Amino acid sequence: MEVFEAIRTVLATRNYRDTPLPQDIIRRIVEAGRLTASSRNGQPWHFIIVEDRATIKKLSEQTRSSPYVSQAVAAIVVAVDKSSTSGRGDAGRAVQSMVLTAWAEGVGSNWCGTQNQTEVRALLGIPEEFEIHAVVPLGYPTKPSHKGKKNRKPMSQVAHRGRFGQSFA
Ligand SMILES: Cc1cc2nc3c(=O)[nH]c(=O)nc-3n(C[C@H](O)[C@H](O)[C@H](O)COP(=O)(O)O)c2cc1C
């Protein structure tokens, strides 16, 4: 899938089929995260790939605003070095790389926050010096989110030509 087409069509996926994901697709998604650029090439991230259903279920108990994580066939937990001043921005880009790469393979995903850093660290053996940045559940969608429609502000509300307030559209 062409890059712009992936950006144009990707939606947060919150329902997943039980169908397992091929290992080469999971690897490609993680590779997209690993290859992402970061400030000063610091690469302050770690990606924990979880495929064990019981562990995914426990993980979903720590993503309370995103209970559907329990349906995912895999999840990638992104942990970031707390000492990195650019860690959150860097990790955000890595998540987006993975979300888009997954989408281009027909795999739905989303960015999920966790309310309980300590529990997730303990569950996955992540050292204290890392913050849990996001949980990215993965799976083939059961149906298109929002009936396949993206809801964004129009160009006229967010883009300006030359000077704030001048029409770009
Ligand atoms: C930084 C960030 C944090 C998010 N956190 C959550 C979350 O905790 N739970 C969730 O279900 N969706 C989460 N989302 C998904 C957004 O709610 C979703 O992308 C947005 O509503 C737009 O919907 P769309 O991507 O389907 O167009 C998050 C997205 C981003 C970029």
The ligand as an ORCA input file, in Angstrom:
! r2SCAN-3c Opt
* xyz 0 1
  C      -1.629      9.329     21.592
  C      -2.869      8.496     21.379
  C      -3.424      7.854     22.480
  C      -4.563      7.049     22.298
  N      -5.062      6.356     23.371
  C      -6.101      5.519     23.187
  C      -6.563      4.677     24.252
  O      -6.005      4.678     25.362
  N      -7.626      3.861     24.003
  C      -8.234      3.817     22.785
  O      -9.185      3.033     22.626
  N      -7.821      4.583     21.746
  C      -6.773      5.419     21.918
  N      -6.309      6.174     20.848
  C      -7.012      6.146     19.546
  C      -7.759      7.438     19.241
  O      -8.867      7.573     20.131
  C      -8.225      7.441     17.790
  O      -7.105      7.293     16.934
  C      -8.945      8.744     17.454
  O     -10.173      8.796     18.159
  C      -9.257      8.895     15.983
  O      -9.942      7.754     15.509
  P      -9.434      7.045     14.159
  O      -7.967      6.748     14.368
  O     -10.246      5.787     14.036
  O      -9.657      7.993     13.045
  C      -5.167      6.948     21.006
  C      -4.574      7.601     19.912
  C      -3.435      8.344     20.087
  C      -2.787      8.996     18.867
*
